[in-house]
Amino acid sequence: MFKDIFNRHKPEFWKDYTSHFKNEQPQELNAVRFVVFDTETTGLDIVEDRILSIGAISIADLRIDVGDSLETYVKQDVFNIGTVGIHGILKEGSIHKLSETAAIKGFLDYVENAVLVAHHAAFDIAMINAGLARMGLPKLKNKVLDTGVLFKKTSLCEKKHDHYSLDRLCAVFNLKKHDRHTASGDALLTALIFLKVVSHLSKKRKPNLGDLLFNSDRRGLW
């Protein structure tokens, strides 16, 4: 009842998004749809900065589905020219760009109830949630996995308290860094790292979704 009251005055796309969470996620990893995503932003201030682009790709049956992907560029009112050298996205240009509202709506339509995966996910999730807040909407409902945290569950991680950047994990897994610092390129690299981490964990025993979601800062399973 309270959910109906809460959603009564929300836009239809939000109601559609939340409707996907009626059922629990399966525990078998090959039955879960994962969406690996990355955001490029005007900076690192969650309040002041904005999303420049969102790149996402899905994993189904523990395989990357290149036909099920998303790449969105966002029109800018706030712009930090100092970050252009990193992401290469200009305020103006030939790339088709959406409003922030349209971009986030498209992201929700794409992800549905998938388990989200990102590298240092807290920042990317916070940027999406900040956009949702500006739209007068609640935070994302999806379960979230962080490849930086997951890597620390493996025996490959020698120093649990170290900071493992995306570049560092690409080196660990010998991945070529094509399209680094683009949202789509980083999402694909993160997807490859995610699958390699899961494969490594599976050598000891087959993990389920609950195992991956278990807080690695507590006494874990690996």
C-alpha positions as CSV (number, residue, x, y, z in Angstrom):
1,M,0.0,0.0,0.0
2,F,2.7,2.5,1.0
3,K,4.6,1.7,-2.2
4,D,1.5,2.6,-4.3
5,I,1.1,5.9,-2.3
6,F,4.8,6.7,-2.8
7,N,4.7,6.0,-6.5
8,R,1.3,7.7,-7.2
9,H,2.8,11.1,-8.3
10,K,6.0,9.7,-9.9
11,P,6.5,9.8,-13.7
12,E,5.5,6.7,-15.6
13,F,9.1,5.8,-16.5
14,W,9.9,5.6,-12.8
15,K,6.9,3.4,-12.1
16,D,8.1,1.2,-15.0
17,Y,11.6,1.0,-13.5
18,T,10.4,0.1,-10.0
19,S,8.0,-2.5,-11.4
20,H,11.0,-4.7,-12.3
21,F,11.9,-5.2,-8.7
22,K,8.8,-7.2,-7.7
23,N,10.8,-10.5,-7.8
24,E,14.1,-11.4,-6.2
25,Q,17.2,-11.8,-8.2
26,P,18.3,-15.5,-8.8
27,Q,21.3,-16.6,-6.9
28,E,23.0,-18.5,-9.8
29,L,25.3,-16.1,-11.6
30,N,24.6,-17.4,-15.0
31,A,20.9,-16.6,-14.5
32,V,21.6,-12.9,-13.5
33,R,21.7,-10.0,-15.9
34,F,24.6,-7.8,-14.9
35,V,24.9,-4.3,-16.4
36,V,28.5,-3.0,-16.2
37,F,28.6,0.8,-16.5
38,D,30.8,3.9,-16.2
39,T,30.2,7.6,-16.2
40,E,32.5,10.3,-17.5
41,T,31.9,13.6,-15.6
42,T,32.9,17.2,-15.5
43,G,34.8,16.6,-12.3
44,L,34.7,14.7,-9.0
45,D,32.4,16.9,-7.0
46,I,29.1,15.0,-6.7
47,V,27.1,18.2,-5.9
48,E,28.7,20.6,-8.4
49,D,29.8,18.4,-11.3
50,R,27.6,16.7,-13.9
51,I,27.6,13.6,-16.0
52,L,29.1,14.0,-19.5
53,S,28.4,10.5,-20.7
54,I,27.2,7.0,-19.6
55,G,28.5,3.8,-21.1
56,A,27.0,0.4,-20.3
57,I,27.1,-3.1,-21.5
58,S,25.3,-6.2,-20.3
59,I,26.5,-9.6,-19.2
60,A,24.1,-12.6,-19.5
61,D,24.9,-16.2,-18.8
62,L,28.3,-14.8,-17.7
63,R,29.0,-13.6,-21.2
64,I,29.4,-10.1,-22.5
65,D,26.5,-9.3,-24.8
66,V,27.9,-6.6,-27.2
67,G,24.5,-6.3,-28.8
68,D,22.9,-5.2,-25.5
69,S,24.8,-1.9,-24.7
70,L,24.2,1.8,-24.1
71,E,26.2,4.9,-24.9
72,T,24.7,8.3,-24.0
73,Y,26.1,11.8,-24.1
74,V,24.7,14.5,-22.0
75,K,24.2,18.2,-22.8
76,Q,26.2,20.5,-20.5
77,D,25.2,23.6,-18.5
78,V,28.2,23.1,-16.2
79,F,31.5,22.4,-18.0
80,N,35.0,22.0,-16.8
81,I,37.4,22.5,-19.7
82,G,40.3,21.2,-17.6
83,T,38.9,17.6,-17.9
84,V,38.6,17.6,-21.7
85,G,42.1,16.2,-22.0
86,I,41.0,13.1,-20.0
87,H,37.7,12.2,-21.6
88,G,37.9,14.2,-24.9
89,I,34.2,15.3,-24.7
90,L,33.7,18.9,-25.8
91,K,30.8,21.1,-24.6
92,E,29.8,21.6,-28.3
93,G,30.4,19.3,-31.2
94,S,28.9,16.8,-33.6
95,I,28.0,14.1,-31.0
96,H,24.3,13.9,-30.4
97,K,23.6,14.8,-26.7
98,L,20.5,14.3,-24.5
99,S,19.3,16.4,-21.6
100,E,20.3,15.0,-18.2
101,T,16.6,13.9,-17.6
102,A,16.4,12.0,-20.9
103,A,19.8,10.4,-20.4
104,I,18.9,9.1,-16.9
105,K,15.5,8.0,-18.1
106,G,17.2,6.0,-20.9
107,F,19.6,4.5,-18.4
108,L,16.8,3.3,-16.1
109,D,14.9,1.9,-19.1
110,Y,18.1,0.0,-20.1
111,V,19.2,-1.4,-16.7
112,E,15.8,-2.4,-15.3
113,N,16.5,-4.6,-12.3
114,A,19.9,-5.7,-13.4
115,V,22.8,-6.0,-10.9
116,L,25.0,-3.0,-11.6
117,V,28.8,-3.4,-11.8
118,A,31.3,-0.6,-11.8
119,H,34.9,0.1,-10.8
120,H,34.9,2.2,-7.7
121,A,31.1,2.1,-8.1
122,A,30.3,4.5,-5.2
123,F,31.2,7.5,-7.4
124,D,29.2,6.5,-10.5
125,I,26.2,5.5,-8.4
126,A,26.4,8.8,-6.5
127,M,26.4,10.8,-9.8
128,I,23.4,8.9,-11.1
129,N,21.6,9.4,-7.8
130,A,22.4,13.1,-7.8
131,G,20.8,13.4,-11.2
132,L,17.8,11.5,-10.0
133,A,17.6,13.9,-7.0
134,R,17.5,16.9,-9.3
135,M,14.6,15.2,-11.0
136,G,12.8,14.8,-7.7
137,L,13.2,11.1,-7.7
138,P,14.6,8.5,-5.2
139,K,17.9,6.7,-5.5
140,L,18.7,3.7,-7.7
141,K,17.1,0.5,-6.4
142,N,19.6,-1.9,-8.1
143,K,22.1,-4.1,-6.3
144,V,25.6,-3.0,-6.9
145,L,29.0,-4.7,-7.2
146,D,32.4,-3.0,-7.3
147,T,35.2,-4.7,-9.2
148,G,37.7,-3.0,-6.9
149,V,36.1,-4.7,-3.9
150,L,35.6,-8.0,-5.7
151,F,39.2,-8.2,-6.7
152,K,40.1,-8.1,-3.0
153,K,38.2,-11.4,-2.6
154,T,40.7,-13.2,-4.8
155,S,44.1,-14.7,-4.0
156,L,45.5,-12.4,-6.7
157,C,45.2,-9.5,-4.3
158,E,48.4,-9.4,-2.3
159,K,47.6,-6.1,-0.4
160,K,44.0,-5.9,0.7
161,H,44.4,-2.2,1.8
162,D,45.9,-1.0,-1.5
163,H,44.0,1.2,-4.0
164,Y,43.4,-0.9,-7.1
165,S,42.8,1.5,-10.1
166,L,41.3,0.3,-13.3
167,D,44.7,0.6,-15.0
168,R,46.3,-1.5,-12.3
169,L,43.7,-4.3,-12.7
170,C,44.1,-4.2,-16.5
171,A,47.8,-4.8,-15.9
172,V,47.0,-7.7,-13.5
173,F,44.8,-9.4,-16.1
174,N,46.9,-8.4,-19.1
175,L,44.1,-6.4,-20.8
176,K,44.8,-3.9,-23.6
177,K,43.3,-0.5,-22.7
178,H,41.4,0.4,-25.8
179,D,39.2,3.6,-25.5
180,R,40.5,4.2,-21.9
181,H,38.7,7.2,-20.3
182,T,35.6,6.9,-22.4
183,A,32.5,5.7,-20.6
184,S,31.9,2.8,-23.1
185,G,35.6,1.8,-23.2
186,D,35.9,1.8,-19.4
187,A,32.6,-0.2,-19.1
188,L,33.9,-2.9,-21.4
189,L,37.2,-3.1,-19.5
190,T,35.4,-3.3,-16.3
191,A,33.2,-6.1,-17.7
192,L,36.2,-8.1,-18.7
193,I,37.8,-7.6,-15.3
194,F,34.5,-8.7,-13.6
195,L,34.4,-11.9,-15.6
196,K,38.0,-12.7,-14.9
197,V,37.5,-12.1,-11.2
198,V,34.4,-14.4,-11.2
199,S,36.4,-17.0,-13.1
200,H,39.2,-16.8,-10.6
201,L,36.9,-17.2,-7.7
202,S,35.2,-20.1,-9.3
203,K,38.5,-22.1,-9.3
204,K,38.0,-22.6,-5.5
205,R,34.2,-23.1,-5.5
206,K,31.3,-21.9,-7.6
207,P,30.2,-18.5,-6.1
208,N,26.6,-17.2,-6.1
209,L,25.3,-13.7,-6.1
210,G,25.1,-13.5,-2.4
211,D,28.8,-14.4,-2.2
212,L,29.7,-11.5,-4.5
213,L,27.5,-9.1,-2.6
214,F,29.0,-10.1,0.8
215,N,30.9,-7.2,2.4
216,S,34.5,-7.9,1.8
217,D,35.5,-5.7,4.7
218,R,34.0,-8.4,7.0
219,R,35.3,-11.9,7.4
220,G,34.6,-13.3,3.9
221,L,34.6,-16.6,2.1
222,W,37.8,-16.4,0.1
